[in-house]
């Protein structure tokens, strides 16, 4: 698996409900010093993000314009456009949000860990 495929797979896993509800998975993927800058301008710690993710609702998503660039050995910048599709229990659209995303991944041994993530909402 090449760099782009490997990091896209990890980003998609962080969006999918089975992985989002798996605290062990999240703790293995988010580095100890992980931080997130949200679209609201808030800064979140690793613990805050993990706690929020395990409680979050399920949503469908679409990732477009995915890019992964290795900047130095073992350090990659990922950028993409995310569409979150939130539906009610009847499958009716409740909300659709678009955002630009960026992540900094570092290879730790044979595994990639996420060190930083930022989401910037795209106004409708």
C-alpha positions as CSV (number, residue, x, y, z in Angstrom):
1,X,0.0,0.0,0.0
2,X,1.5,3.4,-0.9
3,X,1.5,6.5,1.3
4,X,-1.7,8.0,-0.1
5,X,-3.7,4.8,0.2
6,X,-2.4,4.1,3.7
7,X,-3.1,7.6,5.1
8,X,-6.5,7.8,3.3
9,X,-7.4,4.5,4.9
10,X,-6.6,5.8,8.4
11,X,-8.5,9.1,7.8
12,X,-11.5,7.1,6.6
13,X,-11.3,4.8,9.7
14,X,-11.4,7.8,11.9
15,X,-14.7,8.8,10.3
16,X,-16.3,5.4,10.4
17,X,-18.5,4.4,13.4
18,X,-16.8,1.1,14.3
19,X,-13.4,2.8,14.7
20,X,-14.9,6.0,16.3
21,X,-16.4,3.9,19.0
22,X,-13.2,1.8,19.6
23,X,-11.3,3.6,22.3
24,X,-8.3,1.3,21.9
25,X,-8.0,2.0,18.2
26,X,-8.3,5.8,18.8
27,X,-5.6,5.7,21.6
28,X,-3.3,3.8,19.2
29,X,-3.8,6.2,16.3
30,X,-3.8,9.6,18.1
31,X,-0.4,10.5,19.5
32,X,0.1,11.4,23.1
33,X,0.5,15.1,22.2
34,X,-2.3,15.2,19.7
35,X,-4.3,18.4,19.3
36,X,-7.2,19.5,17.1
37,X,-8.2,22.9,16.0
38,X,-11.9,22.7,15.2
39,X,-13.9,24.8,12.8
40,X,-15.4,26.7,15.7
41,X,-11.9,27.9,16.7
42,X,-11.7,25.7,19.8
43,X,-8.5,23.7,20.6
44,X,-9.1,20.1,21.7
45,X,-6.7,17.7,23.5
46,X,-6.3,14.0,22.7
47,X,-8.5,13.0,25.7
48,X,-11.3,15.4,24.7
49,X,-11.3,14.2,21.1
50,X,-11.3,10.5,22.1
51,X,-14.1,11.1,24.6
52,X,-16.2,13.0,22.0
53,X,-15.6,10.4,19.2
54,X,-16.7,7.4,21.3
55,X,-20.0,9.3,22.0
56,X,-20.6,10.7,18.5
57,X,-23.4,9.8,16.2
58,X,-22.9,7.9,13.0
59,X,-22.7,9.8,9.7
60,X,-22.0,9.1,6.1
61,X,-19.1,10.9,4.5
62,X,-17.4,11.6,1.3
63,X,-13.7,12.5,1.0
64,X,-12.5,14.4,-2.2
65,X,-9.3,16.0,-3.3
66,X,-7.3,13.8,-1.0
67,X,-3.6,14.6,-1.0
68,X,-0.8,13.2,1.2
69,X,2.7,14.7,0.9
70,X,5.8,13.3,2.7
71,X,7.8,16.4,3.9
72,X,10.6,14.5,5.7
73,X,11.0,10.8,6.2
74,X,8.2,9.7,8.5
75,X,6.3,13.0,8.5
76,X,3.3,13.6,6.2
77,X,0.8,16.4,5.6
78,X,-2.7,15.2,4.5
79,X,-5.3,17.6,3.1
80,X,-8.8,16.9,1.8
81,X,-12.4,18.1,1.4
82,X,-14.9,16.3,3.6
83,X,-18.7,16.2,3.2
84,X,-20.5,14.9,6.3
85,X,-24.0,13.6,5.6
86,X,-26.2,13.3,8.7
87,X,-29.5,11.5,8.4
88,X,-32.4,10.8,10.8
89,X,-33.5,7.2,11.7
90,X,-35.7,7.2,8.6
91,X,-32.8,8.0,6.3
92,X,-33.9,11.6,5.7
93,X,-31.2,14.2,5.3
94,X,-30.9,16.3,8.5
95,X,-27.7,18.1,7.7
96,X,-24.8,18.2,5.2
97,X,-21.6,19.9,6.2
98,X,-18.6,20.6,4.0
99,X,-15.1,21.3,5.4
100,X,-11.5,21.5,4.4
101,X,-9.3,19.2,6.5
102,X,-5.6,18.9,7.3
103,X,-3.7,16.4,9.3
104,X,-0.1,15.9,10.3
105,X,0.9,12.2,10.5
106,X,4.2,10.8,11.9
107,X,5.4,7.2,11.4
108,X,6.1,5.7,14.8
109,X,8.0,2.4,14.0
110,X,5.7,0.6,11.6
111,X,2.6,2.6,12.4
112,X,1.3,6.0,11.6
113,X,0.1,8.3,14.4
114,X,-1.9,11.4,14.0
115,X,-0.3,14.4,15.8
116,X,-2.5,17.3,14.6
117,X,-5.8,17.8,12.8
118,X,-7.7,20.9,11.7
119,X,-11.2,21.3,10.2
120,X,-12.3,24.5,8.5
121,X,-16.0,24.7,7.7
122,X,-16.9,25.8,4.2
123,X,-20.0,28.1,4.4
124,X,-23.1,26.8,2.5
